[in-house]
Amino acid sequence: MVRTRTLPVLVFTAGCAQVSGIPEVHRGPCNVDAAFGDAAPVGGLDGELGEQTAQLTSDELTVVFSRQTVAVGPDGESRYGDLYMAHREHRSDGFGEATPVIELNTELDEHGASFSDDQRTVYFDRGSPSQHYQIWTAIRPPGGPFGPPVPLPLSDGTSSVLEPYVTSDAIFFASRSDDGSASLFTAPGRGTAYAPPRRLETLETLLGPTAYENPVVTSDELTIYFGAPPDNASQADIWTASRTGSNQPFGPPRPVAELNSISADRPMWISEDRCRLYFVTNRAGQGFRLWMASRAAP
C-alpha cells in the first residue's frame, strides 16, 4: 500500500541535465531516468527471521546479508544478527540455501556487509556489548574462508559507524550518535587504507535530528540512494541525490516516491547498469525482506 501524502518529486530529462547540474546519463539496457517498477521480494531468501541488510556481488549471483538470530545462543549468550551468503546460477533465479559465514559471526550483532569487486575482501559492521558499532574488514584466499577481521579507523570512538558500502575507490557509511540521529560519510581509499572521512552534509535537508543511513552508491559515485524518514512520525523512506563529479557535493535529495510505502523502506544495493535497485522493507508485515525493483528498457 503506497502512502497518499504528497511528496515533491523532481523529474530530470536529458535535455535539462546540463542546466540542472546533473550529468547527462548514457543510455544502457534500461532508461536510467525512468522510475523503478515491478517491485517484488527476491526469491529464495524466505527465512522466518528476515534480512536486516543485504548486498550483492557485481554479477548479482551472490548475496551477503545479515539475518537476525535467536535471542539466546547454544551457550546461553545473547545473539542479534549473523552474516549469511547465498548463491544462484542466473539473475532471474531465486537464491539457494543460505549458509552462515561462521568465521565472522560472533555473539554480537554482525549487521551489514559489502564485498570488494574481486569478492575476496568483505567489509562489515559489528556491534559491541554497549551497542556501539564499528566497521571491520576481512580477506579470504580464492575458495577459502575469511581470515581474522581487523577494524577500520573510521571513527573517533564517540559514535557508531555502520552500514559500509564499498566502491572501487571509496567507502561510504553511516555514523550514528547515541540519540539515534545519523549522518552519512565517505572516505577515499581501498583495502585498509582510507583517508579521513568526509561528512555528506548536503544530503541533510530534513528538519531536526534525523537518521540518514543505508548509503548505496552507483559505481561511478555520481548517484547515491539512502534511507531517512520524511518526518518524525514516519518510518524510513528511500531518497536519492546526484552530483557532477566524485569530488563534488551531492545536490538536493529527493524521495524515490515510486518505492516508498507506509512501512520502512531502506536501499541496499544498486546494479552496475543502474537498472535494478535492491531494498529491504517490512511492508508485508512479516519482518524485513529483500525486494528488488527494476527500470524499464529504453
Secondary structure, DSSP 8 states (H G I E B T S, - for coil): ----S--------GGGHHHHT-------SS-TTS--EEEEE-TT---TT--SEEEE-TTSSEEEEEEE--SB-TTS-B--EEEEEEE-SSTTS-----EE-TTT--SS-EEEEEE-TTSSEEEEEEE-TTS-EEEEEEE--TTS-----EE-----SSSEEEEEEE-SSEEEEEEE-TTS-EEEEEEEEETTEE---EE-GGG--SSSS-B-EEEEE-TTSSEEEEEE-SSTTS--EEEEEE-SSTTS-----EE-TTT--SS-EEEEEE-TTS-EEEEEE-TTSSS-EEEEEE----
